[in-house]
Amino acid sequence: MSSNKLIIKLKIELILMHPFVLLGNLYAIFRPLKTKHKIFLFYPNADIGGSIQVNLDLAKCLKDKNPLIIFSKKAKDNKFKNKYKELNLRIIDIHKIIDNKLFHFMNFIYRGIISQWAKQQKIEAVFGGECIYFYKIIPHLIKEINRIEILHVDTWNNYTIGFIDQINTRVFSTQKLKEKIEKQYKENNIPAIYYSKLLFIENGLTINQYTIHTNNTLQIYFIGRGALQKRVHLVAAIAEKVHEKKIPIQFNFVGDVEKIINPTWYPYCNFHGSINDESMMEEIYQKADVLILTSSYEGLPVVVMQMMAHGKVVVSTAVNSIPDYIIHNENGLLIKSIIESDIIKEGAEHIIYLFENPEMRKSFGEKSKKIAFEKFSIEVFCINYQALIRN
């Protein structure tokens, strides 16, 4: 669907739901928020993940604005729940109300409630952190409220283009994604003024001086969710192929992946399960030698940033923005194959090469650490997002 047709469709939907939105406005007038907030943050939930970590970092950066965090999607694991509690910010979870197909009218009513709350509070901005409900809300906000969208992947590009006239700034965590949107705009003949609303801001990390850890057995880690695009089964297959060489290499898996890996590969895999304790994750980053990813697509995963900051080697499929930070044979190794059997073969070759060349591992790690210190400063991340509100 073209951008013009999508905009027309959305306008028709707004007309049809208008009575329910008005009902929500009326409810909010009689039941205003009792807490004061200068910004609203629309997040999906507190599931573990890279984009959720960025949402947490953003909430910390904007804590002086006492943001109201609104969750709108049912959590799968809720592993970051305690991290959100530690922020001591008010959280409203409305997923049970708005995500019920039998009572879908409540989804419309809450658009009226939240938009009225935003007006009453005279908030400065709303942020949407990979959250569909953000797009549902923004057409109902008064024009004085700054609307800022944060994007890490291109999953919703064909949907979100219909809201570009409602968004003040579209923030991309990778240059590749920003370029993809610019190409989409060009294909849809989007006016030049909308290009000025596109902004690239790198995600941030709190980076310390980490100690060097030496292992007798090369420690390879997959760290991530068991999502389909991660293709964790390929990492397990690589582990099997490397095992055939009978060399001291151990493959470790952190995340909810054990049940999606074929049990025949279990002898080659060491499972740690999902970990949301920061000190435990810090220990893993310290102990790891190599991070391996075989994703079909990625933004820039926080785990890649962390491993780079810790001076560790990244082996990854050459997808999306990974090659912008991992340069093949300079600070890591890229898997350039497309077919799964070839990915397994190439991935195994890279791991064996790193085992046989410890000095190269050290060189790659040092270069990655240097890049991380230059690019992934949490201080710069906070300054950039705070400036968005002022502007």
NORVENQUI-V292393 format. One record per backbone hydrogen bond with DSSP energy under -1.0 kcal/mol. NH is the residue of the N-H (numbers start at 1). CO is the residue of the C=O. E is the energy in kcal/mol with one decimal. If there is no record, write none. Layout:
NH:CO:E
NH:CO:E
This chain:
6:2:-2.2
7:3:-2.2
8:4:-2.1
9:5:-2.4
10:6:-2.3
11:7:-2.0
12:8:-2.0
13:9:-2.0
14:10:-2.0
15:11:-1.7
16:12:-2.0
17:13:-2.0
21:17:-1.9
22:18:-2.5
23:19:-1.7
24:20:-1.9
25:21:-2.4
26:22:-2.3
27:23:-2.1
28:24:-2.3
29:25:-1.6
30:26:-1.4
31:27:-1.8
38:65:-2.3
40:125:-1.8
41:68:-3.2
42:127:-3.2
43:70:-2.2
53:49:-1.8
54:50:-1.9
55:51:-1.9
56:52:-2.1
57:53:-2.5
58:54:-2.5
59:55:-2.2
60:56:-2.1
61:57:-2.4
62:58:-1.9
63:60:-1.4
65:62:-2.2
66:63:-2.0
68:39:-2.2
69:90:-2.4
70:41:-3.0
71:92:-2.2
72:43:-1.1
73:44:-2.6
80:46:-2.8
81:78:-1.7
84:80:-1.9
85:81:-2.0
86:82:-2.0
87:84:-1.1
88:85:-1.5
92:69:-2.9
94:71:-2.7
98:94:-2.5
99:95:-1.9
103:100:-1.1
106:103:-2.0
107:104:-1.3
109:105:-2.3
110:106:-2.4
112:108:-1.3
113:109:-2.1
114:110:-2.6
115:111:-1.8
116:112:-1.8
117:113:-2.3
118:114:-2.5
119:115:-1.7
120:116:-2.7
121:117:-2.6
123:118:-1.7
124:38:-3.4
125:38:-1.0
126:146:-2.8
127:40:-2.2
128:148:-2.3
129:42:-2.6
130:150:-1.2
135:132:-1.0
136:132:-1.0
137:133:-1.7
138:134:-2.1
140:137:-2.4
141:138:-1.2
145:142:-1.7
146:124:-2.3
148:126:-2.8
149:169:-2.7
150:128:-2.6
151:171:-2.9
157:154:-1.3
159:156:-1.5
160:156:-2.9
161:157:-1.3
162:159:-1.4
163:160:-2.2
164:161:-1.1
166:163:-2.5
168:147:-1.7
169:147:-1.7
170:197:-2.9
171:149:-3.6
172:199:-3.0
173:151:-1.9
178:174:-1.5
179:175:-2.5
180:176:-1.9
181:177:-2.0
182:178:-2.2
183:179:-2.0
184:180:-2.0
185:181:-2.7
186:182:-2.0
187:183:-2.2
188:184:-1.4
189:186:-1.2
190:185:-2.6
194:191:-1.6
195:192:-1.3
197:194:-1.1
198:195:-1.5
199:170:-2.8
201:172:-2.3
205:376:-1.9
218:248:-1.9
220:250:-3.1
221:290:-2.9
222:252:-2.7
224:254:-2.5
230:227:-1.4
231:228:-1.4
234:231:-1.6
236:232:-1.9
237:233:-2.0
238:234:-2.1
239:235:-2.3
240:236:-1.9
241:237:-2.1
242:238:-2.6
243:239:-2.2
244:240:-1.3
245:242:-1.6
246:243:-1.9
249:247:-2.0
250:218:-3.0
252:220:-3.2
253:270:-2.6
254:222:-2.8
255:273:-1.2
257:255:-1.9
260:257:-1.2
261:258:-1.1
265:262:-2.7
266:263:-1.4
268:265:-2.0
269:266:-2.0
270:251:-2.1
272:253:-2.9
281:277:-2.3
282:278:-2.4
283:279:-1.7
284:280:-1.7
285:281:-2.7
286:282:-2.0
287:283:-2.1
288:284:-2.3
289:219:-2.4
290:219:-2.0
291:313:-2.9
292:221:-2.7
293:315:-2.3
296:229:-2.8
305:301:-1.6
306:302:-2.7
307:303:-2.3
308:304:-2.4
309:305:-2.5
310:306:-1.7
311:308:-1.7
312:307:-2.9
313:289:-1.8
315:291:-3.3
316:333:-1.8
317:293:-1.0
318:335:-2.1
319:317:-2.1
322:319:-2.2
324:321:-1.3
325:322:-1.7
326:322:-2.9
329:332:-2.5
330:327:-2.4
331:327:-2.0
333:314:-1.9
335:316:-3.0
343:339:-2.3
344:340:-2.3
345:341:-1.7
346:342:-3.0
347:343:-2.9
348:344:-2.2
349:345:-1.9
350:346:-2.2
351:347:-2.1
352:348:-2.4
353:349:-2.3
354:350:-2.2
355:351:-2.0
356:352:-2.2
361:357:-1.7
362:358:-2.0
363:359:-2.2
364:360:-2.9
365:361:-2.4
366:362:-2.1
367:363:-2.1
368:364:-2.3
369:365:-2.3
370:366:-1.8
371:367:-2.0
372:368:-2.5
373:369:-2.3
374:370:-1.5
375:371:-2.2
376:372:-2.6
378:205:-1.6
381:377:-2.0
382:378:-2.3
383:379:-2.2
384:380:-2.5
385:381:-1.8
386:382:-2.6
387:383:-1.9
388:384:-1.1
389:385:-1.1
390:386:-1.5
391:387:-2.1
